[in-house]
Amino acid sequence: MSCSRPKVLCHSAPWPSRSRGSRPRASRFGATSIQRCRESSGARAACCCASTAIRSSVCGVRSNRSPHRTSCASCCAGSESHPTPNGRDAPGWWRRSHSFALEDVPKFLSSNTVEEVLRRAVLFSPMFPVRWRWNLNRSLTVLRFKGGRKNPAPLQRLESDDVMAAVFPALVACQNENPTGPIEIPEHPMVEQTMYDCLHEVMDVDALRELVVGLEHGDVAVTCRDTTEPSVLAHEIVNSQPYTFLDDAPLEERRSRSISLRRGLPVDAHDLAALDSAAIARVRDEARPDPRDADELHDLLLSLVVVRARPEWRDWFAELAGARRAKSLTAADQEFWCAAERGEQAEALLSGGGVDVESVAASALRGHLELLGPVNAELLAAESALPLSTVAIALPRLEAEGFALRGNFDPALQGEQWCARRLLLRIHGYTQQRLRREIEPVTAQDFMRFVLRWQRVAPDTQREGRAGLAATIAQLQGFEIPAGTWESDVLPTRVSGYHSAWLDQLCLSGEVAWARLRVREPVDEDAATRSSAFPSRSTPVTLLTRADMPWLLQAVRGDAQPVEPQSGATREVLEALRAHGALFTNDIAIVARRLPAEVEAALWDAVARGLVTADGFAAVRALLVGRRWSRPVQRHRGLRRGVSGLSSGEGRWSLVPRALPVQDRDELAEAIAEQLLVRWGVVFRELLVRETLALPWRDLLWAFRRMEARGTARGGRFVNGFAGEQFALPEAVDALRRVRRTDRTGEEIRLSAADPLNLAGIITPGARIPAIRANTVVYRDGVPLGDGQPEPGSVDAVSTLSA
C-alpha cells in the first residue's frame, strides 16, 4: 500500500439545461467522471463534485450541490470521514480513513433514498440557517425593523437561533455526544418551508434523483481515473472556496491545507525545453549529501535504505557501527552500508527475498533520486545496489505517485532518464533564470526601431512577391484595419512592389480570406443601417488565412454574435445566401429580386456587420470604387441579360461562419499567444491596447508561461518602462539585441495612423494619434514626430474636411 494519499473527484456533464419549474428530462446528464489524486501526507481522502463547466446554466448550480451533499452524507454515515462545506457549483470532497474502489462511488446513493439522505445532509450545511432566517423574516417572526429602526443583523441571528431551539431542539443540541441515529425532522411549517427552499431552490433534488437513476440504469457513463495530483477542477476544493470560513471551527481550513495545489511543472516533462547543463550540475551539487557528523550520516542511511561504502564517510560509519546504529553488508564482493533499523530491509534487497521487495525498493529509490538529480536506470541501479529488473519495476511506481518524472533531461546521459519532481522543478527554474539574465532590456525607442523591422516596414527589410504577401498577411491576421487602407498604405509598406493581383490570387486560391471579425457595438437599428449601407473606406476588415478563420472568430467575438437586420434588402440578401449558399452578385440580385445598386448597398451593410465575405478582395475594391453605381441601370423586358464584360474577379459572396463556442479555453489562448508573438516579436500587456481580443490578459499569461516552459518563447524583461511579465520569440530576442547595437541614423518612416504600428502614446511618450486613415504618423529612429494630422492640401486632408 502506497503511503501517498488519494482523493477522488467526480463531476457530471449535463446536456443543455431546462427552464426552472419544468419537468426534468431523462437525458440531461451525459457522463460522470471520477478522479482520484494523491497527496503527500499519507492518509486517504476522497471528493465528489459536479462540473464547473456548467455554472452559467440555469440548473447548473442547483444540480451540482446536491450530489456532493448526499454523497458525503451517505459515505460519512458510520465512518471516520469529514465532508468539506460547498456552497455553490464548485467541486466538493470528503476524506476517508480507508481506501475504496472508485467504481463504488456511484453506488453510494440510491434513487429510493436519495431525497431522504439529502434532507438529513442539508441540516448541517450553511444554507439551512440562512434560509431559516430568511423565512422567519418573511413570516414576521423575526422583524427586520423595530421601533422605526433597523433590527441589527446579529440580533436577528440570535432571535432566529432562539426560535430554532424552541422549534427544532434536536438540531441545536450537541451532535458529538450520545448520538442516537438520524435526527427526526419536526412537522413544523417553518421547518418544512425551509427544507423545501433548500431542496428545490438552492439545490435541485429532482435533477439529483434523475442523475442517480441514470447511474443505476447505465444511462450515465462513469469514467474512473487515478492521477498523481489535483486537476484544475479540484483547485476550488483545495482552497475550499468560497465557504472555508463559514463554519465555527478552522477545521475546514486545515483540511484544505492538507491537499496541496500543483506546485510542479507548468507542462508535462516531455514538453520541457532543453535544460541548462550548468543548472543540472548546480542542482546535483546542492542535493549531494555531505554529512558533518555521525548523526547526519545515520539520518542519510535511513532515507537511502542501502548505499555503497564511501571512503569519505568511513570514520562516521565506524562510530555508528561501534554504537550498533549501522551495519555493513557484503554482496557480489562489494561492501554496502545501512542503518541498523533498516538492516532487515537492506538484506532483503541484496538477497532478493524476504519482505515486500517492491515497496522497499521504491523507498530506497526515492531516497537516491532525492540526491542524484537526472539519472538513468543503469546508474540508479549501480548507486542503489539493486538489480536492474527491480529498478525497472519500482520506478513506474514512483511515477504513479507523482514523485518521479521520466524524460530526456541531461544531454550527457543516454536513454530514458528519471528525476525527482522537486529537483526537476528547481533545474527548470534555474534554466529560466539563466535565460532571463542573458537579456538586457531596451528602451521604448529601441523597441519601436525593432518592431518596425520585425514587421518589415523599415527600409531594406520589405518582403517580396506573392510569398512575401502571404507571410505579411499571416503576421497581421486578426488585426482590423480600415478597408481602404490595406492596399493603399499597409501592404505596400511591407511588400516591395506590391500588386493587387497577388492578393486576388491568394484569395481566389482559398489561401487567404477577408472579413470583419469584431461585432459592431449595438446602436439604433435605423442609424446603423443608414451608416453602413454606403461603402466606406473606414469600415474595418482584416485579412487572414482561411484555415485560421474559425479560431480567430472565437478569439475576437467570443460569445457575441453580429446582429442581423429584421427586414430590408440586407435581410433578403442574407436569406438568399443562407438558402442557396455562395452566390455571385448577379445571382443574389435575381434570387433577392433587388436592383444591383440595392444588392451592393445590402452587401456592404452585411460586411460592416460582420455577416458576409467574398472569395476575392476585388469585391471590396468594387464596392469602394462604386463601379456599378456609375453605370445607368437599364431595365430589360425579356429574360436575356447578356454579358457585361466588366467582371472584376471578386468571386462569390458567402456568409461568414458563426464563431463556435470555445471548447478548450487554454488551446485558444495558446493560439492567440502564438499569433501575438508572430505579430510583435515581443509581447506585454500595454502592447495589446489596439488588439480586439475576447480573452483577458490573465488567460494569455498562462499560455505564455506554458510556451516558455516548452522553450517556444522566452520570458523576462525585454523593454524598460513597462510593468508585468514580458515574453518574446527566441529569434526576436536576437533581433532586439542587434537593433540595440545598431547606431541611430535619423531614419524616418511615414505610416498611416490606421497602421498596426501606430503605437504613439502607447509605447512611446506623448499624446496618442487617432487611428483613422486620414492621419499619419512619422517615426524618426523610433520616436513619433508631429501631431499626426494630415498635411494641408493632401487628398486625406481634403477628404477629412469634406467629411
Long-range contacts (C-beta under 8 A, 24 or more apart in sequence): 1-99, 2-38, 2-397, 2-401, 3-42, 4-38, 4-39, 4-40, 4-42, 4-401, 4-402, 5-38, 5-39, 5-40, 5-41, 5-42, 5-43, 5-44, 5-45, 5-258, 6-36, 6-37, 6-38, 6-39, 6-44, 6-45, 6-46, 6-99, 6-226, 7-36, 7-37, 7-38, 7-39, 7-44, 7-45, 7-46, 7-47, 7-93, 7-95, 7-230, 7-234, 7-259, 8-34, 8-35, 8-36, 8-45, 8-46, 8-47, 8-48, 8-93, 8-102, 8-105, 9-33, 9-34, 9-35, 9-36, 9-37, 9-47, 9-48, 9-49, 9-91, 9-93, 9-230, 9-231, 9-233, 9-234, 9-237, 10-34, 10-35, 10-47, 10-48, 10-49, 10-67, 10-105, 11-49, 11-50, 11-51, 11-52, 11-91, 11-233, 12-50, 12-51, 12-63, 12-64, 12-67, 12-211, 12-220, 13-51, 13-53, 13-54, 14-51, 14-54, 14-57, 14-59, 14-60, 14-63, 16-57, 17-54, 17-57, 17-58, 17-59, 17-60, 18-58, 18-59, 19-58, 20-58, 20-59, 24-206, 24-207, 24-210, 26-210, 26-214, 26-219, 27-219, 28-207, 28-210, 29-210, 29-211, 29-214, 29-220, 30-220, 30-221, 31-220, 31-221, 31-222, 31-223, 32-106, 32-211, 32-215, 32-220, 32-221, 32-222, 32-223, 33-222, 33-223, 33-224, 33-225, 34-102, 34-105, 34-106, 34-222, 34-223, 34-224, 34-225, 35-224, 35-225, 35-226, 35-227, 35-231, 35-233, 35-234, 36-102, 36-224, 36-225, 36-226, 36-227, 37-226, 37-227, 37-228, 37-229, 37-230, 37-231, 37-234, 38-226, 38-227, 38-228, 38-229, 38-401, 38-402, 39-258, 39-259, 39-260, 40-260, 41-258, 43-95, 43-97, 44-95, 44-96, 44-97, 44-98, 44-99, 45-93, 45-94, 45-95, 45-96, 45-258, 45-259, 46-75, 46-81, 46-93, 46-94, 46-95, 46-96, 46-100, 46-105, 47-84, 47-91, 47-92, 47-93, 47-94, 47-234, 47-237, 48-72, 48-91, 48-92, 48-93, 48-94, 48-105, 49-86, 49-90, 49-91, 49-92, 49-93, 49-233, 49-234, 49-237, 50-89, 50-91, 51-233, 52-89, 52-90, 52-91, 52-233, 52-236, 54-89, 55-88, 55-89, 59-204, 59-207, 60-89, 61-88, 61-89, 62-201, 62-202, 62-203, 62-204, 62-207, 63-89, 63-203, 63-204, 63-207, 63-208, 63-211, 64-88, 64-89, 64-90, 65-89, 65-202, 65-203, 66-118, 66-199, 66-203, 66-204, 66-205, 66-207, 66-208, 67-109, 67-208, 67-211, 68-92, 69-118, 69-121, 69-122, 69-125, 69-203, 70-108, 70-109, 70-114, 70-117, 70-118, 70-121, 70-208, 71-105, 71-108, 71-109, 72-121, 73-117, 73-118, 73-120, 73-121, 74-108, 74-109, 74-117, 75-108, 82-251, 82-255, 84-237, 84-240, 84-243, 84-252, 84-255, 84-256, 85-125, 85-126, 85-240, 85-243, 85-244, 85-246, 85-247, 85-252, 86-243, 87-126, 87-127, 87-242, 87-243, 87-246, 88-242, 90-236, 90-237, 90-241, 90-242, 91-233, 91-234, 91-236, 91-237, 92-237, 93-234, 93-237, 93-259, 95-255, 102-224, 102-225, 102-226, 103-222, 103-224, 105-224, 106-215, 106-222, 109-212, 109-215, 110-212, 110-216, 111-209, 111-212, 111-213, 111-216, 114-205, 114-208, 114-209, 114-212, 115-199, 115-205, 115-208, 115-209, 118-199, 118-203, 118-205, 118-208, 119-185, 119-195, 119-199, 120-182, 120-183, 122-195, 122-198, 122-199, 122-203, 123-171, 123-183, 123-185, 124-175, 125-198, 126-243, 126-246, 126-247, 127-198, 127-202, 128-194, 128-195, 128-198, 129-160, 129-164, 131-194, 131-197, 131-198, 131-202, 132-160, 132-164, 132-190, 132-194, 133-157, 133-160, 134-197, 135-190, 135-193, 135-194, 135-197, 136-160, 136-163, 136-190, 139-190, 141-190, 163-190, 167-191, 226-400, 228-399, 228-400, 228-401, 228-402, 229-262, 229-264, 229-402, 230-259, 230-260, 230-261, 230-262, 234-259, 235-261, 263-425, 264-402, 264-421, 264-425, 265-405, 265-421, 265-424, 265-425, 265-428, 265-709, 266-702, 266-705, 266-706, 266-709, 267-706, 267-709, 267-710, 269-405, 269-406, 269-407, 269-409, 269-424, 270-407, 270-408, 271-709, 271-710, 272-407, 272-409, 272-428, 272-709, 272-710, 272-711, 273-431, 273-709, 273-710, 273-711, 273-712, 274-411, 274-711, 275-374, 275-409, 275-410, 275-427, 275-428, 275-431, 276-427, 276-430, 276-431, 276-434, 276-435, 277-410, 277-411, 277-412, 278-430, 278-434, 279-427, 279-428, 279-430, 279-431, 279-434, 280-373, 280-374, 280-409, 280-410, 280-427, 282-430, 283-373, 283-423, 283-426, 283-427, 283-430, 284-372, 284-373, 286-426, 287-370, 287-371, 287-372, 287-373, 287-423, 288-371, 289-371, 291-316, 294-319, 294-320, 294-323, 294-325, 297-326, 298-325, 298-326, 298-339, 301-326, 301-337, 301-338, 301-339, 301-342, 302-339, 302-341, 302-342, 303-367, 303-370, 304-364, 304-367, 304-368, 304-371, 304-384, 305-338, 305-342, 305-345, 305-346, 305-349, 305-360, 305-363, 305-364, 305-367, 305-384, 306-336, 306-337, 306-338, 306-342, 306-345, 306-346, 306-349, 306-350, 306-364, 306-384, 306-385, 307-336, 307-337, 307-338, 307-368, 307-383, 307-384, 307-385, 308-334, 308-335, 308-336, 308-337, 308-383, 308-385, 309-334, 309-335, 309-336, 309-337, 310-337, 331-385, 334-385, 336-385, 349-385, 349-386, 349-390, 350-385, 352-387, 352-390, 357-390, 358-390, 358-393, 358-394, 358-397, 361-386, 361-390, 361-391, 361-393, 361-394, 362-394, 362-397, 362-398, 364-394, 365-391, 365-394, 365-395, 365-398, 365-404, 366-398, 366-403, 366-404, 366-420, 369-398, 369-403, 369-404, 369-418, 369-419, 369-420, 369-423, 370-420, 370-422, 370-423, 373-410, 373-419, 373-420, 373-423, 373-427, 374-409, 374-410, 374-413, 374-417, 374-418, 374-419, 374-423, 374-424, 374-427, 375-413, 375-417, 375-418, 375-419, 376-413, 376-414, 376-415, 376-416, 376-417, 376-418, 377-415, 377-416, 377-418, 378-415, 379-413, 380-418, 428-709, 432-708, 432-715, 435-714, 435-715, 435-716, 436-714, 436-715, 436-716, 436-717, 439-714, 439-716, 439-717, 439-718, 439-733, 440-737, 440-740, 441-717, 441-718, 441-719, 441-720, 442-718, 442-719, 442-720, 442-736, 442-739, 442-740, 443-719, 443-720, 443-721, 444-719, 444-720, 444-721, 444-763, 444-764, 444-765, 444-782, 445-764, 445-781, 445-782, 445-783, 446-736, 446-739, 446-740, 446-782, 447-682, 447-718, 447-719, 447-736, 447-763, 447-782, 448-759, 448-763, 448-764, 448-779, 448-782, 448-783, 449-739, 449-742, 449-744, 449-781, 449-782, 450-681, 450-682, 450-732, 450-735, 450-736, 450-739, 451-680, 451-681, 451-682, 451-757, 451-759, 452-749, 452-757, 452-779, 452-782, 453-735, 453-739, 454-680, 454-681, 454-732, 454-735, 455-494, 455-679, 455-756, 455-757, 456-494, 456-495, 457-493, 457-494, 457-749, 457-751, 457-757, 458-747, 458-749, 459-747, 459-749, 462-493, 462-494, 462-495, 462-496, 463-494, 463-495, 463-496, 464-495, 464-496, 464-497, 465-495, 465-502, 466-502, 466-505, 466-506, 468-495, 468-496, 469-495, 469-498, 469-502, 469-503, 469-506, 470-506, 470-511, 470-512, 470-545, 473-506, 473-512, 473-543, 473-544, 473-545, 474-545, 474-678, 475-678, 475-679, 476-542, 476-543, 476-679, 476-756, 477-542, 477-543, 477-544, 477-545, 477-548, 477-552, 477-675, 478-517, 478-542, 478-544, 478-552, 478-555, 478-556, 478-675, 478-691, 479-542, 479-679, 479-690, 479-691, 479-756, 480-516, 480-517, 480-518, 480-540, 480-541, 480-542, 480-692, 481-540, 481-541, 481-542, 481-754, 481-755, 481-756, 482-537, 482-538, 482-539, 482-540, 482-541, 482-754, 482-772, 482-773, 483-536, 483-537, 483-538, 483-539, 483-540, 483-541, 483-620, 483-624, 484-537, 484-538, 484-624, 484-773, 485-537, 485-752, 485-754, 485-755, 485-773, 486-541, 486-543, 486-617, 487-617, 487-621, 488-752, 489-751, 489-752, 489-754, 489-755, 489-773, 490-752, 490-754, 490-755, 490-756, 493-751, 493-755, 500-617, 500-618, 500-621, 503-543, 503-617, 504-616, 504-617, 504-618, 504-649, 507-615, 507-616, 507-617, 507-651, 508-615, 508-616, 508-649, 508-651, 510-546, 511-545, 511-546, 512-543, 512-544, 512-545, 512-546, 513-543, 513-544, 513-545, 513-546, 513-549, 513-613, 514-541, 514-542, 514-543, 514-544, 514-613, 514-614, 514-617, 514-620, 515-541, 515-542, 515-544, 515-549, 515-610, 515-613, 515-656, 516-540, 516-541, 516-542, 516-607, 516-608, 516-609, 516-610, 516-656, 517-542, 517-552, 517-553, 517-556, 517-557, 517-610, 517-692, 518-556, 518-557, 518-610, 518-692, 519-557, 519-560, 519-561, 519-562, 519-563, 519-610, 520-562, 520-563, 520-608, 520-609, 520-610, 522-563, 525-565, 525-566, 529-565, 529-568, 529-570, 529-605, 531-608, 532-604, 532-605, 532-608, 532-609, 533-570, 533-601, 533-602, 533-604, 533-605, 534-601, 534-604, 535-600, 535-604, 535-623, 535-624, 535-626, 536-604, 536-608, 537-624, 537-773, 538-772, 538-773, 539-604, 539-607, 539-608, 541-607, 541-620, 543-617, 549-657, 550-657, 550-659, 550-660, 551-668, 551-671, 553-656, 553-657, 553-658, 553-659, 553-660, 554-659, 554-660, 554-662, 554-668, 554-694, 555-668, 555-671, 555-672, 555-675, 555-693, 555-694, 555-695, 556-659, 556-692, 556-693, 556-694, 557-659, 557-694, 558-659, 558-662, 558-694, 558-695, 559-661, 559-662, 559-694, 560-694, 561-658, 561-659, 562-609, 562-610, 562-611, 562-656, 563-609, 564-609, 564-611, 565-605, 565-609, 568-602, 569-594, 569-598, 569-599, 569-601, 569-602, 569-605, 570-602, 570-605, 570-606, 570-609, 572-602, 573-599, 573-602, 573-603, 573-606, 573-612, 574-606, 574-611, 574-612, 574-655, 577-612, 577-653, 577-654, 577-655, 578-655, 581-654, 582-615, 582-652, 582-653, 582-654, 583-652, 583-653, 583-654, 584-651, 584-652, 584-653, 585-650, 585-653, 586-641, 588-653, 595-633, 596-628, 596-633, 597-628, 597-629, 597-633, 600-628, 600-629, 603-653, 610-656, 611-655, 611-656, 612-653, 612-654, 612-655, 612-656, 613-653, 613-654, 613-656, 614-650, 614-651, 614-652, 614-653, 614-654, 615-650, 615-651, 615-652, 615-654, 616-649, 616-650, 616-651, 618-648, 618-649, 618-650, 618-651, 619-648, 619-650, 619-651, 619-653, 621-648, 621-650, 622-648, 622-650, 665-695, 665-699, 666-699, 666-702, 666-703, 666-706, 668-695, 669-695, 669-699, 669-700, 669-702, 669-703, 670-703, 670-706, 670-707, 672-700, 672-703, 673-700, 673-703, 673-704, 673-707, 673-713, 673-727, 674-707, 676-700, 677-707, 677-713, 677-727, 677-728, 677-729, 677-732, 678-729, 679-756, 681-728, 681-729, 681-732, 681-735, 681-736, 682-718, 682-719, 682-726, 682-727, 682-728, 682-732, 682-736, 683-726, 683-727, 683-728, 684-718, 684-719, 684-722, 684-724, 684-725, 684-726, 684-727, 685-722, 685-723, 685-724, 686-722, 686-762, 686-763, 687-759, 687-762, 687-763, 689-762, 690-756, 690-758, 690-759, 690-762, 690-771, 701-725, 719-763, 744-781, 745-781, 746-780, 746-781, 747-780, 747-781, 748-778, 748-779, 748-780, 748-785, 749-778, 749-779, 750-776, 750-777, 750-778, 751-776, 751-777, 751-778, 751-779, 752-776, 752-777, 753-777, 753-788, 760-784, 760-788, 774-799, 774-800
